[in-house]
Amino acid sequence: MTHHHNHDHHDHETASTLSFDQKTAKLLEHWIKHNKEHAETYRDWAKKAKDKDMGKVFILLEEAAVITEEINRKFEEALKLIPS
């Protein structure tokens, strides 16, 4: 299974003019958005697994979504600590 994303990671002109703080903030913002998308996907597949009577798979995917949201809270906390 391949993993495709519509990301623009190659804006070298802008990236070279950003300070470390700005780059870090942009990365954290990107990771937060990306993780939200993953958590939604995990929940979608958890529901599908539940509908197919795959209870343990449902539980594990739901737990993965919760962990992903916990990671985002860490990223959000880190983002608040970066001077703007």
C-alpha positions as CSV (number, residue, x, y, z in Angstrom):
1,M,0.0,0.0,0.0
2,T,1.4,3.4,-1.0
3,H,1.1,6.5,1.1
4,H,0.3,9.6,-0.9
5,H,-0.1,13.2,0.3
6,N,-0.6,16.5,-1.4
7,H,2.3,18.3,0.3
8,D,4.4,21.2,-0.8
9,H,7.7,20.5,1.0
10,H,9.9,22.1,-1.6
11,D,9.5,25.9,-1.2
12,H,13.3,26.5,-0.9
13,E,13.1,30.2,-1.6
14,T,10.8,30.9,1.3
15,A,12.4,28.3,3.6
16,S,15.8,29.9,3.3
17,T,14.4,33.3,4.4
18,L,12.6,32.0,7.5
19,S,14.2,32.0,10.9
20,F,14.5,28.8,12.9
21,D,11.5,29.8,15.0
22,Q,9.4,30.4,11.9
23,K,10.5,27.1,10.3
24,T,9.7,25.2,13.5
25,A,6.3,26.9,13.7
26,K,5.5,26.1,10.1
27,L,6.5,22.5,10.6
28,L,4.4,22.2,13.8
29,E,1.4,23.7,12.0
30,H,1.9,21.3,9.1
31,W,2.2,18.3,11.4
32,I,-1.0,19.3,13.3
33,K,-3.0,19.5,10.1
34,H,-1.5,16.3,8.8
35,N,-2.3,14.4,12.1
36,K,-5.9,15.7,12.1
37,E,-6.3,14.2,8.7
38,H,-4.8,10.9,9.8
39,A,-7.0,10.8,13.0
40,E,-10.1,11.2,10.8
41,T,-8.9,8.4,8.5
42,Y,-8.3,6.1,11.5
43,R,-11.8,6.8,12.8
44,D,-13.3,6.2,9.4
45,W,-11.6,2.8,9.2
46,A,-12.4,2.0,12.8
47,K,-16.1,2.5,12.0
48,K,-15.8,0.3,8.9
49,A,-14.1,-2.4,11.0
50,K,-16.8,-2.2,13.7
51,D,-19.5,-2.5,10.9
52,K,-17.7,-5.7,9.8
53,D,-17.7,-7.1,13.4
54,M,-14.0,-6.6,13.8
55,G,-14.3,-5.3,17.3
56,K,-10.6,-5.5,18.3
57,V,-9.5,-3.8,15.1
58,F,-12.1,-1.0,15.8
59,I,-10.7,-0.6,19.3
60,L,-7.1,-0.4,18.1
61,L,-7.8,2.1,15.3
62,E,-9.8,4.3,17.7
63,E,-6.9,4.2,20.2
64,A,-4.6,5.2,17.3
65,A,-6.8,8.2,16.6
66,V,-6.7,9.2,20.3
67,I,-2.9,8.9,20.5
68,T,-2.6,11.0,17.3
69,E,-4.8,13.7,19.0
70,E,-2.6,13.5,22.0
71,I,0.5,14.1,19.9
72,N,-1.2,17.1,18.3
73,R,-1.8,18.5,21.8
74,K,2.0,18.3,22.3
75,F,2.6,20.0,19.0
76,E,0.1,22.7,19.9
77,E,1.7,23.3,23.2
78,A,5.1,23.5,21.5
79,L,3.7,26.0,19.0
80,K,2.5,28.3,21.8
81,L,6.1,28.4,23.2
82,I,7.6,29.8,19.9
83,P,7.8,33.5,19.9
84,S,5.8,35.1,17.1
